Amino acid sequence: MRLLPRLAFGRRLPLCDVSAAALAEALLLGARRGDAGAPALAEALAGDASLTLWVSARAAAAGAETRNLPELAAWLAENLSAALRWPADDLHRPDPDFAARRRYAESAARAVQVAEGASRMAAARRGGVSSEAAYFAGLLIAGQREFLGDDLAPAHCLWFWADEDARNGLQLLVSQAVGIVAGDSALPAEWKLKRRALDRLAADVRRRWLEPGHCAADWLPALAARLAETEELRSVQWERLETEKLESLAEFAAGAGHEMNNPLAVISGRAQLLLRDERDPERRRDLAVMHAQAMRVHEMIADVMLFARPPRPRRETQDLAPLLATLAEELSPELARRETTLSLSCPTALAIDVDRGQLLIALRALCENSLQAIGRGGRIDIAAGLAGSEIEIVVRDDGPGIPPEVRRHLFDPFYSGRASGRGLGNGLSKCWRIVAQHGGRMEVAAASPGTAFTIRLPPPIAPTVTDQNAV
């Protein structure tokens, strides 16, 4: 047994060995990559009020709404590696002794009894809240009382339920169950549960907490840290490979574009020369088409050359909010035609050191990509702010998302995930190149629903102040 990483409000909760083994198995099987591991995690949470309380607090701090154990388990499955990060000072604290383990086992047993009672009561009354929500609330409220004491209000645990009436109803159910489990009154008939069965339930929970032979809690922190490092390394390697691939494509595009422009100029010039002296209408039409198509190829090459050899950014320190307002104004006709909503969120005094025209091109490419994905009647959100030492601009849409086979080629020039003939697919490649020219990077992630593109840029460099009195 060991203590879980400290919560945001400074408290720590115990982790029994059986639950630690379930978390370790989920980590090793990669449960966070999908919902495959969520049922096993839900089973572990159902018998462990301490772990449920801790995960619920972490989910609430991340802004997630979880109203029952399956939803909480699904969140944990997706965020397991990130959540299980023990700070260095926590790793060297002594583990709970046997007396503390026995106290924790008794507390865990009472919390599960309360949760089961609240669930039975909610099912029998058939109204108000579901038995699943009542069980969840019982684990949280009784777990808080048993493991954290009464210095926090019971409602503090019900992060997942915003409706005050429902929250009060849950607290009443759990309060009645607490009294009955404590022996203040007989088991009600609506529980459909005999005292002997309730005692067996408590005995099973105590056994989970005191059963010898499990050592997962000893090496779980090291396992979580190692897997997190592996994931970070994989992410860095993927980013580096993608950068090298795009740089190679840029070099190829620059050379190929230069070589193709020479014969293209000859074709276009000859077509114009022949067109000048031609009198036959049919032949003039053919020559005009030849010239127009040659110019179209020239424009395509110019587009690729912008990706391969973009002009050096002419940076100026400016406020980002007016720049985003200009973008919204430019996109407003297309947004109206597609019945799509665009929302902006940006601090009023967020300074950024960029080439205004180039950044507008990059952001417009992201928005146009989102518009193509959405089709009609969707929503695009642009949010900007500081993320650590970087300036972060997130363009999020509620479209269908990006399939994995498309994600690998997302920034490749001339690649399009849409049907052939519906665009050159150069917008995102130009966007990537512009951001790279500014010393930044781009990230793509699945949103719920849709896709989120994140641009990360370095902050403006503060001017150096010279002391005129210095010798």
Secondary structure as a PSIPRED ss2 file (coil, helix, strand):
# PSIPRED VFORMAT (PSIPRED V4.0)

   1 M C   1.000  0.000  0.000
   2 R E   0.000  0.000  1.000
   3 L E   0.000  0.000  1.000
   4 L C   1.000  0.000  0.000
   5 P C   1.000  0.000  0.000
   6 R C   1.000  0.000  0.000
   7 L C   1.000  0.000  0.000
   8 A C   1.000  0.000  0.000
   9 F C   1.000  0.000  0.000
  10 G C   1.000  0.000  0.000
  11 R C   1.000  0.000  0.000
  12 R C   1.000  0.000  0.000
  13 L C   1.000  0.000  0.000
  14 P E   0.000  0.000  1.000
  15 L E   0.000  0.000  1.000
  16 C C   1.000  0.000  0.000
  17 D H   0.000  1.000  0.000
  18 V H   0.000  1.000  0.000
  19 S H   0.000  1.000  0.000
  20 A H   0.000  1.000  0.000
  21 A H   0.000  1.000  0.000
  22 A H   0.000  1.000  0.000
  23 L H   0.000  1.000  0.000
  24 A H   0.000  1.000  0.000
  25 E H   0.000  1.000  0.000
  26 A H   0.000  1.000  0.000
  27 L H   0.000  1.000  0.000
  28 L H   0.000  1.000  0.000
  29 L H   0.000  1.000  0.000
  30 G C   1.000  0.000  0.000
  31 A H   0.000  1.000  0.000
  32 R H   0.000  1.000  0.000
  33 R H   0.000  1.000  0.000
  34 G C   1.000  0.000  0.000
  35 D C   1.000  0.000  0.000
  36 A C   1.000  0.000  0.000
  37 G C   1.000  0.000  0.000
  38 A H   0.000  1.000  0.000
  39 P H   0.000  1.000  0.000
  40 A H   0.000  1.000  0.000
  41 L H   0.000  1.000  0.000
  42 A H   0.000  1.000  0.000
  43 E H   0.000  1.000  0.000
  44 A H   0.000  1.000  0.000
  45 L H   0.000  1.000  0.000
  46 A H   0.000  1.000  0.000
  47 G C   1.000  0.000  0.000
  48 D C   1.000  0.000  0.000
  49 A H   0.000  1.000  0.000
  50 S H   0.000  1.000  0.000
  51 L H   0.000  1.000  0.000
  52 T H   0.000  1.000  0.000
  53 L H   0.000  1.000  0.000
  54 W H   0.000  1.000  0.000
  55 V H   0.000  1.000  0.000
  56 S H   0.000  1.000  0.000
  57 A H   0.000  1.000  0.000
  58 R H   0.000  1.000  0.000
  59 A H   0.000  1.000  0.000
  60 A H   0.000  1.000  0.000
  61 A H   0.000  1.000  0.000
  62 A C   1.000  0.000  0.000
  63 G C   1.000  0.000  0.000
  64 A C   1.000  0.000  0.000
  65 E C   1.000  0.000  0.000
  66 T C   1.000  0.000  0.000
  67 R C   1.000  0.000  0.000
  68 N C   1.000  0.000  0.000
  69 L H   0.000  1.000  0.000
  70 P H   0.000  1.000  0.000
  71 E H   0.000  1.000  0.000
  72 L H   0.000  1.000  0.000
  73 A H   0.000  1.000  0.000
  74 A H   0.000  1.000  0.000
  75 W H   0.000  1.000  0.000
  76 L H   0.000  1.000  0.000
  77 A H   0.000  1.000  0.000
  78 E H   0.000  1.000  0.000
  79 N H   0.000  1.000  0.000
  80 L H   0.000  1.000  0.000
  81 S H   0.000  1.000  0.000
  82 A H   0.000  1.000  0.000
  83 A H   0.000  1.000  0.000
  84 L C   1.000  0.000  0.000
  85 R C   1.000  0.000  0.000
  86 W C   1.000  0.000  0.000
  87 P C   1.000  0.000  0.000
  88 A H   0.000  1.000  0.000
  89 D H   0.000  1.000  0.000
  90 D H   0.000  1.000  0.000
  91 L H   0.000  1.000  0.000
  92 H C   1.000  0.000  0.000
  93 R C   1.000  0.000  0.000
  94 P C   1.000  0.000  0.000
  95 D C   1.000  0.000  0.000
  96 P C   1.000  0.000  0.000
  97 D C   1.000  0.000  0.000
  98 F H   0.000  1.000  0.000
  99 A H   0.000  1.000  0.000
 100 A H   0.000  1.000  0.000
 101 R H   0.000  1.000  0.000
 102 R H   0.000  1.000  0.000
 103 R H   0.000  1.000  0.000
 104 Y H   0.000  1.000  0.000
 105 A H   0.000  1.000  0.000
 106 E H   0.000  1.000  0.000
 107 S H   0.000  1.000  0.000
 108 A H   0.000  1.000  0.000
 109 A H   0.000  1.000  0.000
 110 R H   0.000  1.000  0.000
 111 A H   0.000  1.000  0.000
 112 V H   0.000  1.000  0.000
 113 Q H   0.000  1.000  0.000
 114 V H   0.000  1.000  0.000
 115 A H   0.000  1.000  0.000
 116 E H   0.000  1.000  0.000
 117 G H   0.000  1.000  0.000
 118 A H   0.000  1.000  0.000
 119 S H   0.000  1.000  0.000
 120 R H   0.000  1.000  0.000
 121 M H   0.000  1.000  0.000
 122 A H   0.000  1.000  0.000
 123 A H   0.000  1.000  0.000
 124 A H   0.000  1.000  0.000
 125 R H   0.000  1.000  0.000
 126 R C   1.000  0.000  0.000
 127 G C   1.000  0.000  0.000
 128 G C   1.000  0.000  0.000
 129 V C   1.000  0.000  0.000
 130 S C   1.000  0.000  0.000
 131 S H   0.000  1.000  0.000
 132 E H   0.000  1.000  0.000
 133 A H   0.000  1.000  0.000
 134 A H   0.000  1.000  0.000
 135 Y H   0.000  1.000  0.000
 136 F H   0.000  1.000  0.000
 137 A H   0.000  1.000  0.000
 138 G H   0.000  1.000  0.000
 139 L H   0.000  1.000  0.000
 140 L H   0.000  1.000  0.000
 141 I H   0.000  1.000  0.000
 142 A H   0.000  1.000  0.000
 143 G H   0.000  1.000  0.000
 144 Q H   0.000  1.000  0.000
 145 R H   0.000  1.000  0.000
 146 E H   0.000  1.000  0.000
 147 F H   0.000  1.000  0.000
 148 L H   0.000  1.000  0.000
 149 G C   1.000  0.000  0.000
 150 D C   1.000  0.000  0.000
 151 D C   1.000  0.000  0.000
 152 L C   1.000  0.000  0.000
 153 A C   1.000  0.000  0.000
 154 P H   0.000  1.000  0.000
 155 A H   0.000  1.000  0.000
 156 H H   0.000  1.000  0.000
 157 C H   0.000  1.000  0.000
 158 L C   1.000  0.000  0.000
 159 W C   1.000  0.000  0.000
 160 F C   1.000  0.000  0.000
 161 W C   1.000  0.000  0.000
 162 A C   1.000  0.000  0.000
 163 D C   1.000  0.000  0.000
 164 E H   0.000  1.000  0.000
 165 D H   0.000  1.000  0.000
 166 A H   0.000  1.000  0.000
 167 R H   0.000  1.000  0.000
 168 N H   0.000  1.000  0.000
 169 G H   0.000  1.000  0.000
 170 L H   0.000  1.000  0.000
 171 Q H   0.000  1.000  0.000
 172 L H   0.000  1.000  0.000
 173 L H   0.000  1.000  0.000
 174 V H   0.000  1.000  0.000
 175 S H   0.000  1.000  0.000
 176 Q H   0.000  1.000  0.000
 177 A H   0.000  1.000  0.000
 178 V H   0.000  1.000  0.000
 179 G H   0.000  1.000  0.000
 180 I H   0.000  1.000  0.000
 181 V H   0.000  1.000  0.000
 182 A C   1.000  0.000  0.000
 183 G C   1.000  0.000  0.000
 184 D C   1.000  0.000  0.000
 185 S C   1.000  0.000  0.000
 186 A C   1.000  0.000  0.000
 187 L C   1.000  0.000  0.000
 188 P C   1.000  0.000  0.000
 189 A H   0.000  1.000  0.000
 190 E H   0.000  1.000  0.000
 191 W H   0.000  1.000  0.000
 192 K C   1.000  0.000  0.000
 193 L C   1.000  0.000  0.000
 194 K C   1.000  0.000  0.000
 195 R H   0.000  1.000  0.000
 196 R H   0.000  1.000  0.000
 197 A H   0.000  1.000  0.000
 198 L H   0.000  1.000  0.000
 199 D H   0.000  1.000  0.000
 200 R H   0.000  1.000  0.000
 201 L H   0.000  1.000  0.000
 202 A H   0.000  1.000  0.000
 203 A H   0.000  1.000  0.000
 204 D H   0.000  1.000  0.000
 205 V H   0.000  1.000  0.000
 206 R H   0.000  1.000  0.000
 207 R H   0.000  1.000  0.000
 208 R H   0.000  1.000  0.000
 209 W H   0.000  1.000  0.000
 210 L H   0.000  1.000  0.000
 211 E C   1.000  0.000  0.000
 212 P C   1.000  0.000  0.000
 213 G C   1.000  0.000  0.000
 214 H C   1.000  0.000  0.000
 215 C C   1.000  0.000  0.000
 216 A H   0.000  1.000  0.000
 217 A H   0.000  1.000  0.000
 218 D H   0.000  1.000  0.000
 219 W H   0.000  1.000  0.000
 220 L H   0.000  1.000  0.000
 221 P H   0.000  1.000  0.000
 222 A H   0.000  1.000  0.000
 223 L H   0.000  1.000  0.000
 224 A H   0.000  1.000  0.000
 225 A H   0.000  1.000  0.000
 226 R H   0.000  1.000  0.000
 227 L H   0.000  1.000  0.000
 228 A H   0.000  1.000  0.000
 229 E H   0.000  1.000  0.000
 230 T H   0.000  1.000  0.000
 231 E H   0.000  1.000  0.000
 232 E H   0.000  1.000  0.000
 233 L H   0.000  1.000  0.000
 234 R H   0.000  1.000  0.000
 235 S H   0.000  1.000  0.000
 236 V H   0.000  1.000  0.000
 237 Q H   0.000  1.000  0.000
 238 W H   0.000  1.000  0.000
 239 E H   0.000  1.000  0.000
 240 R H   0.000  1.000  0.000
 241 L H   0.000  1.000  0.000
 242 E H   0.000  1.000  0.000
 243 T H   0.000  1.000  0.000
 244 E H   0.000  1.000  0.000
 245 K H   0.000  1.000  0.000
 246 L H   0.000  1.000  0.000
 247 E H   0.000  1.000  0.000
 248 S H   0.000  1.000  0.000
 249 L H   0.000  1.000  0.000
 250 A H   0.000  1.000  0.000
 251 E H   0.000  1.000  0.000
 252 F H   0.000  1.000  0.000
 253 A H   0.000  1.000  0.000
 254 A H   0.000  1.000  0.000
 255 G H   0.000  1.000  0.000
 256 A H   0.000  1.000  0.000
 257 G H   0.000  1.000  0.000
 258 H H   0.000  1.000  0.000
 259 E H   0.000  1.000  0.000
 260 M H   0.000  1.000  0.000
 261 N H   0.000  1.000  0.000
 262 N H   0.000  1.000  0.000
 263 P H   0.000  1.000  0.000
 264 L H   0.000  1.000  0.000
 265 A H   0.000  1.000  0.000
 266 V H   0.000  1.000  0.000
 267 I H   0.000  1.000  0.000
 268 S H   0.000  1.000  0.000
 269 G H   0.000  1.000  0.000
 270 R H   0.000  1.000  0.000
 271 A H   0.000  1.000  0.000
 272 Q H   0.000  1.000  0.000
 273 L H   0.000  1.000  0.000
 274 L H   0.000  1.000  0.000
 275 L H   0.000  1.000  0.000
 276 R H   0.000  1.000  0.000
 277 D H   0.000  1.000  0.000
 278 E C   1.000  0.000  0.000
 279 R C   1.000  0.000  0.000
 280 D C   1.000  0.000  0.000
 281 P H   0.000  1.000  0.000
 282 E H   0.000  1.000  0.000
 283 R H   0.000  1.000  0.000
 284 R H   0.000  1.000  0.000
 285 R H   0.000  1.000  0.000
 286 D H   0.000  1.000  0.000
 287 L H   0.000  1.000  0.000
 288 A H   0.000  1.000  0.000
 289 V H   0.000  1.000  0.000
 290 M H   0.000  1.000  0.000
 291 H H   0.000  1.000  0.000
 292 A H   0.000  1.000  0.000
 293 Q H   0.000  1.000  0.000
 294 A H   0.000  1.000  0.000
 295 M H   0.000  1.000  0.000
 296 R H   0.000  1.000  0.000
 297 V H   0.000  1.000  0.000
 298 H H   0.000  1.000  0.000
 299 E H   0.000  1.000  0.000
 300 M H   0.000  1.000  0.000
 301 I H   0.000  1.000  0.000
 302 A H   0.000  1.000  0.000
 303 D H   0.000  1.000  0.000
 304 V H   0.000  1.000  0.000
 305 M H   0.000  1.000  0.000
 306 L H   0.000  1.000  0.000
 307 F H   0.000  1.000  0.000
 308 A H   0.000  1.000  0.000
 309 R C   1.000  0.000  0.000
 310 P C   1.000  0.000  0.000
 311 P C   1.000  0.000  0.000
 312 R C   1.000  0.000  0.000
 313 P C   1.000  0.000  0.000
 314 R C   1.000  0.000  0.000
 315 R C   1.000  0.000  0.000
 316 E E   0.000  0.000  1.000
 317 T E   0.000  0.000  1.000
 318 Q E   0.000  0.000  1.000
 319 D E   0.000  0.000  1.000
 320 L H   0.000  1.000  0.000
 321 A H   0.000  1.000  0.000
 322 P H   0.000  1.000  0.000
 323 L H   0.000  1.000  0.000
 324 L H   0.000  1.000  0.000
 325 A H   0.000  1.000  0.000
 326 T H   0.000  1.000  0.000
 327 L H   0.000  1.000  0.000
 328 A H   0.000  1.000  0.000
 329 E H   0.000  1.000  0.000
 330 E H   0.000  1.000  0.000
 331 L H   0.000  1.000  0.000
 332 S H   0.000  1.000  0.000
 333 P H   0.000  1.000  0.000
 334 E H   0.000  1.000  0.000
 335 L H   0.000  1.000  0.000
 336 A H   0.000  1.000  0.000
 337 R H   0.000  1.000  0.000
 338 R H   0.000  1.000  0.000
 339 E C   1.000  0.000  0.000
 340 T C   1.000  0.000  0.000
 341 T E   0.000  0.000  1.000
 342 L E   0.000  0.000  1.000
 343 S E   0.000  0.000  1.000
 344 L E   0.000  0.000  1.000
 345 S E   0.000  0.000  1.000
 346 C C   1.000  0.000  0.000
 347 P C   1.000  0.000  0.000
 348 T C   1.000  0.000  0.000
 349 A C   1.000  0.000  0.000
 350 L C   1.000  0.000  0.000
 351 A E   0.000  0.000  1.000
 352 I E   0.000  0.000  1.000
 353 D E   0.000  0.000  1.000
 354 V E   0.000  0.000  1.000
 355 D C   1.000  0.000  0.000
 356 R H   0.000  1.000  0.000
 357 G H   0.000  1.000  0.000
 358 Q H   0.000  1.000  0.000
 359 L H   0.000  1.000  0.000
 360 L H   0.000  1.000  0.000
 361 I H   0.000  1.000  0.000
 362 A H   0.000  1.000  0.000
 363 L H   0.000  1.000  0.000
 364 R H   0.000  1.000  0.000
 365 A H   0.000  1.000  0.000
 366 L H   0.000  1.000  0.000
 367 C H   0.000  1.000  0.000
 368 E H   0.000  1.000  0.000
 369 N H   0.000  1.000  0.000
 370 S H   0.000  1.000  0.000
 371 L H   0.000  1.000  0.000
 372 Q H   0.000  1.000  0.000
 373 A H   0.000  1.000  0.000
 374 I H   0.000  1.000  0.000
 375 G C   1.000  0.000  0.000
 376 R C   1.000  0.000  0.000
 377 G C   1.000  0.000  0.000
 378 G C   1.000  0.000  0.000
 379 R E   0.000  0.000  1.000
 380 I E   0.000  0.000  1.000
 381 D E   0.000  0.000  1.000
 382 I E   0.000  0.000  1.000
 383 A E   0.000  0.000  1.000
 384 A E   0.000  0.000  1.000
 385 G E   0.000  0.000  1.000
 386 L E   0.000  0.000  1.000
 387 A E   0.000  0.000  1.000
 388 G C   1.000  0.000  0.000
 389 S C   1.000  0.000  0.000
 390 E E   0.000  0.000  1.000
 391 I E   0.000  0.000  1.000
 392 E E   0.000  0.000  1.000
 393 I E   0.000  0.000  1.000
 394 V E   0.000  0.000  1.000
 395 V E   0.000  0.000  1.000
 396 R E   0.000  0.000  1.000
 397 D E   0.000  0.000  1.000
 398 D C   1.000  0.000  0.000
 399 G C   1.000  0.000  0.000
 400 P C   1.000  0.000  0.000
 401 G C   1.000  0.000  0.000
 402 I C   1.000  0.000  0.000
 403 P C   1.000  0.000  0.000
 404 P H   0.000  1.000  0.000
 405 E H   0.000  1.000  0.000
 406 V H   0.000  1.000  0.000
 407 R H   0.000  1.000  0.000
 408 R C   1.000  0.000  0.000
 409 H C   1.000  0.000  0.000
 410 L C   1.000  0.000  0.000
 411 F C   1.000  0.000  0.000
 412 D C   1.000  0.000  0.000
 413 P C   1.000  0.000  0.000
 414 F C   1.000  0.000  0.000
 415 Y C   1.000  0.000  0.000
 416 S C   1.000  0.000  0.000
 417 G C   1.000  0.000  0.000
 418 R C   1.000  0.000  0.000
 419 A C   1.000  0.000  0.000
 420 S C   1.000  0.000  0.000
 421 G C   1.000  0.000  0.000
 422 R C   1.000  0.000  0.000
 423 G C   1.000  0.000  0.000
 424 L C   1.000  0.000  0.000
 425 G C   1.000  0.000  0.000
 426 N C   1.000  0.000  0.000
 427 G H   0.000  1.000  0.000
 428 L H   0.000  1.000  0.000
 429 S H   0.000  1.000  0.000
 430 K H   0.000  1.000  0.000
 431 C H   0.000  1.000  0.000
 432 W H   0.000  1.000  0.000
 433 R H   0.000  1.000  0.000
 434 I H   0.000  1.000  0.000
 435 V H   0.000  1.000  0.000
 436 A H   0.000  1.000  0.000
 437 Q H   0.000  1.000  0.000
 438 H C   1.000  0.000  0.000
 439 G C   1.000  0.000  0.000
 440 G C   1.000  0.000  0.000
 441 R E   0.000  0.000  1.000
 442 M E   0.000  0.000  1.000
 443 E E   0.000  0.000  1.000
 444 V E   0.000  0.000  1.000
 445 A E   0.000  0.000  1.000
 446 A E   0.000  0.000  1.000
 447 A C   1.000  0.000  0.000
 448 S C   1.000  0.000  0.000
 449 P C   1.000  0.000  0.000
 450 G C   1.000  0.000  0.000
 451 T E   0.000  0.000  1.000
 452 A E   0.000  0.000  1.000
 453 F E   0.000  0.000  1.000
 454 T E   0.000  0.000  1.000
 455 I E   0.000  0.000  1.000
 456 R E   0.000  0.000  1.000
 457 L E   0.000  0.000  1.000
 458 P C   1.000  0.000  0.000
 459 P C   1.000  0.000  0.000
 460 P C   1.000  0.000  0.000
 461 I C   1.000  0.000  0.000
 462 A C   1.000  0.000  0.000
 463 P C   1.000  0.000  0.000
 464 T C   1.000  0.000  0.000
 465 V C   1.000  0.000  0.000
 466 T C   1.000  0.000  0.000
 467 D C   1.000  0.000  0.000
 468 Q C   1.000  0.000  0.000
 469 N C   1.000  0.000  0.000
 470 A C   1.000  0.000  0.000
 471 V C   1.000  0.000  0.000
